[in-house]
Amino acid sequence: MDRKPIIFMFSGQGSQYYQMGRHLYENEAVFRKWMHNLDVIVHDLVGISIVHKLYHENKHIREPFIRLLYTHPAIFMVEYALAQVFIANGVEPDYVLGTSLGEYTAACISEAVTIEDSMTCLIKQAKLIEEKCPSGGMTAIMDEASLFEQKPILYNQSELAALNFKKHFVISGLSDSLQQIESYLENQNILFQRIPVSFGFHSRCIDPIKDEFTTFLKKIDIRMPKIPIVSCVDAQIRNFLPQDYLWSVVRQPILFQEAIRSIENVTSGYYFDLGPSGTLAHFFKKNTPSGSTSKSIPILSAFQPNNNRLENVLQEYKSSKIDAQKRRVDGRMIAYLFPGQGSQKKGMGEGLFDEFREITNKASGILGYCIKELCLSDPNQQLNQTQYTQPALYTVNALSYLKAISDSDRKPNFVAGHSLGEYNALFAAGVIDFETGLQLVKKRGELMSQATNGGMAAILGLTQEAIQKILIENDLSSIDIANLNGLKQIIISGPVSDIAKAQGIFESSGATMYIPLNVSGAFHSRYMLEAKQRFSEYIGNLNFQSFRIPVISNFTARPYRLTEIKTNIIEQIVQPVRWTESIQYLMGVGVSDFLEVGPGTVLSKLVEKIKREVEPLKVDIYKERQVWGEMDRMAVGMEVEPNDEPVNPRLSQVQVMERPAAVVTLNSSKVTAQSSTNSVALERSFSNQITAESLGDSEFKEDYSLQYAYLAGGMYHGISSKELVVCMAKSGMMGFFGTGGLDLQQTEDSIRYIQCHIAHGQAYGVNLVHNLRNAERENKMIDLLLRMQVRNVEASAFLTVTPSLVRFHAKGLKRDSNGNVVTLHKIIAKVSRPEVAETFLSPAPEHILQELLKKNQITPEEAELSREVPVADEICVEADSAGHTDGGVAYTLIPSMSRLRNEMMEKYRYHKRVRIGAAGGIGTPEAAMAAFMLGADFILTGSINQCTVEAGTSDRVKDLLLQMNVQDTDYAPAGGSFEMGSKVQVLKKGLFFPSRANKLHELYRRYNSLDEIDEQTLKQIQEKYFKRSIAEVYQEIKTYYPAQEIEKAEQNPKHKMALVFRWYFGYGTRLALSGSEESRVDYQIHCGPALGAFNQWVKGTELDNWRNRHVDKIGIKIMKATADLLNDKIHSFLQNQTILGGGKYE
């Protein structure tokens, strides 16, 4: 597989829970070893065993685990031990990223801080906070961060603690203040969630420990990281940590969103969330830029404590030590640095002249002497004379560059040269060819050598400001600063006599060394003014090519712009070389590796010193991209594309490459766009090529006997009714009957109805919702589907492949006459997460096959066939949708899932293509068009079908839905997984259900029993929410929950509270389905904004009334309008020649 850079992510406080990592502790020797090693350190410091407390048999995973003295080291230990498991298996990070406490783990993995120091810091911090800081907390708010600046109650009573993604920020403050804020948010129907911490991290609440803790940190040895650290303090990619950094990570806001943006601007990669809860993997998905090929992989989860994901991940991503090191080099940003005058030495370039003989001969021809002889033997002692030094050094640097890119099979992300070396950087970037560069350098050397009586000296131990002050105070105004090579390594330039005079003055003023240089002129000073003027005349009419790699200018310490090339190389002659700032800039944009290309190691030593002494510049990456965007190719975050010919110097002017013909594929028609202007002819030939029937994948439609690549998804409690499914089937589309919440008899009766009312060959399917708590019910549903010979299943809300799904699929496998496996039982998996899609795109897991074989639920032949095909026949990518949702973005998900599908197809060599569909947010032709253009093979709608004649819900619900707009939905806890906090999207307009449901979940998180809730709140719940007493609710619950659930509730007050609160969700659903007038504001109506968009689209038409809306007519209308819209758009493009300038069909 493609070996992108690997990023380890570590979360902080709030992600912890009892028993985290226990499965690994019991089954992974490396994990267990490191947990024991770290536990010894903690025991030595505070006399307690974290392992004992964390894995105590009486501690349940859902019990609060908040004592800071325990949780601080526990989180670190689990994260560090898990990272060591990865490293031991050859999965090594190229970057590390931590949030808050996780920054300690990141620093430790990068070896910037030792394990002992990290643990000591965390224990010290925990003790100080518990001793000196007031009780506080942190609250996550699911809204735009601009809300914080707009609401006085927020910015007056709390501080902004974290920016995680677009609609997720965290505030921090005192407990009383947070309670007031949360009451306000609830009244405003703004979602929020209290984070399980007891102190106000990232706010003034922890300032009481600042002085003592920062004083303590001065004793900690912070070293250069061996792995770049992506900082959530300032969103920089750091190769250096300041001494107070370990205080900043807990006091300053967490800029996770900006940190991800910084690294994604540099490279795509695999983001492994090694925190206890997988939180950062979820946050990353919300921040993934459109078109990114990056992927986030969570490992641990409080909801799946015994998952087997680790073994599979390690197997997939592990590599040899050599491969890991190579990937680390390939994945990092690298800058090539070319040395200048002073690096020349006799013998330089040995071996290169023979390897690049053609270039060597060209150089000798231009110079009029043998360049090889000059560099290797220097018979006439000319190598140190400027007019010879500069052409010789330029030639050797150029040959060294060609050798370097040939050996490494890659080009750098940036190039820079010191003084003369800048011409080599321009050559490497394709701005000048070798001949032009040599001629420029030859002329430059000749002109500069004519300026005599000048000298230069290196001053060590003094800063630029100190040197300038000494020059002024000692009347040495004739001396200029020529090179800023380091914070305290500076070159001065001036008349020989004044350079000699200055030596004693500087040595007595604190300079550690003053070294006169063996040069023939006062370079990079005012004394080169005549050379500058004559050089300007010489290059007056010279044309330069576009950049292929950004070049850092000595003059500006920033990348060249196309309009600045002449100015920069002219001014460089008289201006100082700003080398320190140039390296700081490169560090600031994420360069981690610097390679000196040419003779000597002068620049390498300077860079190492700079990296130790100064921090990277804070670079606005977006403004910088505007500069890089002027270039033909941008090297940031990727290797520069290789030339079309073998590595060789361009000895003639670089020609602008012709743009290849653009190919646009729409369904089965391929348009090739040439540079012809005959767009009228093309437009005529294109007329009406796209129809509603031609949209989507033709093979998909053939497999399911469909006229349109359009599906209607299953909605629970039979809202996707039997009538709806029949209506779709008769019009050449497919609908899925919604079985969620129905008993088996109701489902069987509905399936019989469907089968009796459709013709043979017309398509239908059944929706199967994953049942987390009752696998046996899922099995019985599969038994029913097999008995009723249902062939198409829409699998919803599955987090992984289950035995029941594998059994259903296996029972429909056979070989055709060509020996290929064909599937009669088809699974369309609705997914919103790549890691879930990956399980469905893989063959059935071997352990599940063995389990089914052992139970005689499948035959050996069925097991063998299952190993040759993926579990899912189609993947339906579900963006932000009604009901259960991860809030995904189609523009990000569909391309990512398509690439994943391609990778898995190649990995397993499947003979039949898995199709990718799109769902979520599709309610208009514009949305459907976007889905097809993103590569969807079919589309699936949901919310818009709930407001149709055939939908199995009440008329009152349909009346409410008819009034909604795109902004009228909200997120509420899912009743079926109430304790976990997973979300469903529901109608908000005119209803109290979303805010009340969220209130119940917040109370569940805050309290351990109903008895802990204050009397006023309980009264409100019973009178306003339930319309009955809690005792009455509980009595009702006892009539339909299994005896073991009630017994558990009697023994566990928190479980009893969950059952009582969960009742409200069923109550809201029953009210909505029946259209009861008992309490309309408590209707639970799953819905997404797509219906609001649809309402606006059909406003003023006959479909403005839901009684005229039929599910099949809606589907056909959308598909026809989408085809028309696509035709219009393409015709418009052709007419304007914006994208296609004429072409032909193939």
C-alpha positions, 0 to 999 in steps of 0.5 A, a space after each residue: 500500500 501507499 506509504 504516506 507519512 505516519 502521525 501519532 496523535 495523543 489526547 489529554 484529560 477527558 479521554 480517560 476511563 477505568 479499564 482503558 487498554 486492559 485488553 492490551 494489558 492482558 494480551 500484548 507483552 510490549 504494552 504490559 512491559 511498558 505499563 509496568 516500567 512506567 508504573 514503577 516510576 509513578 510508585 517511586 514518586 508517589 507510592 501508588 500503583 496506577 496499574 492497580 487502580 486502573 485495572 482494579 476488578 471492582 472498577 467499571 468502565 463507566 465509573 467516573 475516573 477523575 482524580 488528577 493524581 491518578 488520571 494524569 499518569 494513567 493517560 500518559 502510561 496508556 498512550 506511551 505503552 501503545 506507541 511502543 507497541 506500534 514502534 516495536 512492530 515497525 510502525 514508526 511515526 514521522 510526526 507526533 501530535 498531542 493535545 494538552 496532556 497528550 503533548 507530554 506523550 508526543 514530546 516523550 516519543 520524539 525524545 525531546 523529554 525523557 520518560 522520567 522527566 515527563 512522568 515527574 512533570 505530570 505528577 508535580 503538575 497534578 499535585 499542584 493543581 489539586 492543592 492550589 487550584 479551585 474546582 472547575 471544569 470544561 464544557 464542549 459546545 457544538 457550535 461555531 467558535 464565533 459564538 464565544 465572542 458574541 455571547 457575554 455570558 461566555 466570554 465574561 464567565 469562561 475562557 476559550 480552551 480549545 478549537 477542535 473543528 468547525 462546530 466544536 469548541 471548548 470553554 473552561 472556567 469555574 464550576 458555578 460559572 459553567 453551570 450558569 453557561 450550560 443553563 443558558 445554552 440549554 435554553 438556547 437549544 445549543 448542544 453542549 457536553 460537560 467534559 469529565 475533568 475537575 479543573 479549568 485547564 487552559 484558563 486562568 483557573 490554573 494560574 495559581 500554579 504557574 510560578 512554582 510549576 514554571 520554576 520547576 520546569 527550568 530543571 527539566 532538560 528539553 532536547 531537540 526532538 528527533 521527530 517533528 512535533 505538530 504543536 497544538 499550542 501554536 499550530 506550528 510543526 516544531 523541531 524545537 521546544 522552548 523551556 516553558 512549552 510544557 506549561 503552555 500546553 496546559 495553559 494556552 488554548 488547544 488549536 487542534 483544528 489549526 494544527 491539522 491544517 498546518 500538517 495537511 498543508 505539508 503532507 497527507 498521511 495516516 493519523 493513528 489516534 493512540 489516545 484512550 477514546 479515539 476522540 482525535 480520530 473523530 476530530 480529524 475527520 471533521 477537519 479533513 480538507 476536501 481532496 485529502 488522501 489522509 486517513 485517521 485510525 482510532 485504536 482504543 475505544 471505551 465502547 469497544 474495549 476488547 476490539 481486535 483492531 490493533 492486530 489488523 492495523 499493525 499487520 497492514 501498516 508495519 514495515 521493516 526498519 529500513 522501510 520505516 526510515 526511508 518513508 520517514 525521509 520520503 514523507 518529510 519536507 526537505 530543503 537542499 542547501 547550496 554552499 557559497 564562496 569559502 567552501 571551495 577546496 582542491 579535489 572538490 567534485 571528484 568522480 562527478 566530472 566523469 559521471 556528467 561528462 557532457 555538462 563538464 565539457 559544456 562548462 569548460 567550453 563556456 569558461 575557456 579552461 578545463 573546469 575538471 583540472 581547476 577543481 581537482 588539481 588547481 595547477 595555477 593556484 587560481 581556485 581561491 580567486 573570485 573570478 575562478 572560485 565562483 564558476 568552479 563552485 557553481 559547477 560542482 554544486 550543480 553536478 552534486 545536485 544532479 547526483 543527489 536527485 538521481 541517487 535519492 529518486 526525489 527532488 527537494 521541497 525547497 532550495 536555498 543557496 548561500 550567496 553564490 549558491 543561490 544560483 544553484 538553487 535557481 538552477 535546481 528550481 528550473 528558473 535557469 538552465 545550467 549554461 545560463 547559470 554558469 554564464 551569470 556566475 562567471 560574469 558576477 565573479 569577474 565583476 566582483 573581483 574588480 572591487 579591490 582593497 576590501 576584506 571580511 571577518 567572522 564575529 562569534 559570540 555577539 548578536 547583530 544588535 550588539 555588533 551594530 552598537 559597537 560599530 556606531 560607538 567606535 566610529 566604524 561606520 565604514 563596515 557593513 554587516 554582510 552575512 547573518 549566519 547564526 544568532 551569534 555568528 555574523 560576517 562583516 565586510 568593509 575596507 581591509 584596514 578597517 576590518 583589521 582595526 576592528 579586531 581588537 575592538 570586538 575582542 575586547 567587547 565580548 566577541 568570543 572569536 574574531 576571524 579575518 577571512 581569506 577573501 579578495 573583496 568586501 562582498 555583500 556590502 556597499 563596496 560592490 555597488 559598481 559590480 551591481 550596476 554593471 551586472 544589472 546591465 548584463 542581465 537586462 534582457 535575460 528571460 527566466 522560466 517559471 519555478 518548479 521548486 520554491 527558492 528562498 532569497 538571500 535578500 528577502 529570506 522568503 521565497 522568490 516571486 516571479 516578478 522579483 527574480 532580477 531584483 533579488 539576484 542584483 540586490 544580493 550583490 550588495 545586501 547581506 545574506 539573511 541566512 538565519 532567517 531563511 532557515 527559520 522560515 524553512 523550519 516554520 513551513 515544516 521543513 525538517 531535513 536539510 541537505 547540503 549539496 556541494 563541497 564541505 559541511 559549512 552550511 550543515 553546521 550552521 543549520 544545526 546551530 541555528 536550530 539549537 538557538 532560535 525558534 521557527 518563524 510563525 508563518 501564515 501558510 495561506 499567504 505563503 501559498 499565494 507566493 508558491 501558487 505563482 509557480 508551475 509546480 508547488 513542492 510543498 507537501 509533495 515531491 516535485 514531479 519528475 521531468 519527462 526525461 531522465 535526470 539531466 541538466 537542461 542545456 537549453 531554455 526550459 520550454 513551457 510544457 503543453 497542457 495534456 488533454 483533459 478527460 471528463 467522464 460522465 457515466 459511460 460517456 468520455 469527453 476528451 478536450 483538446 485545444 481546438 476552438 471548435 466548441 460549437 461542433 462539440 456542443 452539437 455532438 454533445 446535445 442531450 447525451 445525459 439522461 435521467 436513465 443514463 446517470 450512475 453506473 450501468 452495471 449497478 442498474 443491470 445487477 439490480 434491474 433498475 431503470 434509475 440509479 436511485 434508491 430510497 433508504 430504510 427509515 425505522 418503524 416502517 416509515 419506509 413503508 411497504 407501500 413506499 417500497 412497492 411504489 419505488 419498485 414499480 417505477 424502476 427504482 429500489 426502496 428498503 423497508 424500515 425494520 428498526 423498532 418493528 417485531 419479526 411478525 410485523 416485518 414478515 407481514 410487510 415483506 409478504 405484502 411487498 412480494 405479493 404486490 411487485 412483479 418478478 424482477 422488480 427490485 426491493 430490499 430490507 433495511 437491517 439496523 445493527 443491534 448493539 445490545 441484542 445480537 440474537 435479534 439480529 440473527 433472528 432477522 437474518 433467519 427471517 430474510 433467508 426464509 423469505 428469500 430476501 436478496 437485498 439488504 441495506 446494512 445501517 449503523 454497523 461499526 464492523 462486520 457481524 456474524 449475522 451479516 457474514 452468514 446472510 452473504 455466504 448463503 448467497 454465494 456460488 461460482 459461475 461458469 467462468 469460476 468467478 464467485 457471484 453473490 445472490 444475497 447483496 449487502 449495501 453497507 451504509 457507512 460514514 467512516 473509512 475504517 468501517 468501510 474497510 471492514 466491509 470492503 474486506 473478505 469475511 474475517 476468518 474468525 467469524 467464518 470459523 465460528 459459523 463453521 463450528 456452529 454449522 451455520 455455513 458450509 465449508 464451500 460457503 466459507 471458501 467462497 466468502 474468502 474471495 469476495 468482499 462482505 459488501 457488494 456496494 458501499 453507500 457513503 453516508 454524509 450528514 443525514 437524518 437519524 444516526 449521523 457522524 456529520 460527515 461531508 460528502 465532498 471529503 467522504 466520497 473521494 476518500 471512500 472511492 480511493 479506499 475502494 480502489 486500494 482494496 480492489 487491488 489488494 484482494 484482486 476482486 474480479 467485480 467492482 464494488 460500487 460507491 453510492 452517496 447518501 445524506 443531504 441529497 434533496 435537490 438536483 444540485 446535490 445529486 449532480 454534486 454526488 455524481 460528479 464526485 464519482 457516485 455510482 448511485 444515490 440514496 435519499 431518505 429525509 425527503 421520502 418521509 414527507 410523502 403520501 407513502 411514508 408510514 408516519 402520521 399526517 401531523 408529522 408530515 405537516 410539520 416537515 412541510 414547514 421546515 427549512 435547511 436550518 431547522 434540524 438539530 442533534 440529539 442523543 440516540 435513544 438506542 445507544 443513549 449511554 454512549 452519547 451517539 447522536 441522531 439528527 432530528 427536526 427542531 422547528 416547533 419542537 422541544 424534543 432535541 433540547 429535552 433529550 440533550 438535557 436528559 443525557 447531560 443529567 445522565 453524564 453528571 449524576 450516578 442516580 436519579 436520587 442525586 438530581 435536585 428536586 426541582 429538576 426532577 419535577 420538571 422532568 416528570 411534569 414537562 417531559 414525561 407527563 407522568 411520574 418516574 415511578 409510573 415510567 419505571 413500572 411501564 418499563 418493567 412490562 417490556 424489558 427483559 428480567 435481567 435488565 430490570 434486575 440490573 437496574 435494581 442493583 445499579 442506580 445509574 442503569 435504572 436512570 438510563 432506562 428511565 431516560 431512554 423511555 422518553 425517546 420511545 415516547 417521543 417516537 410513539 407520539 410522532 408516529 401516531 400523531 398524538 395530540 398529547 404533547 406535540 412538542 415532544 415528537 421525535 422526528 428523524 430528519 436531515 436538512 435535505 428535506 428543507 432544501 427540497 421544500 424550497 426547490 418545489 415551493 410554488 409547485 404542486 409538490 408544495 403540498 405533501 399530499 401530492 408528493 409520491 416517492 417515485 415521482 420525487 425520485 424521477 423528478 430529481 433524476 431528470 432535473 439532475 440530468 438537465 442541470 448537468 447538460 446545461 452546465 457542460 454546455 455552458 462550460 463548452 460555450 465559454 471554453 472555461 474547461 473544455 475548448 472543443 473535443 470529441 467523444 470516445 
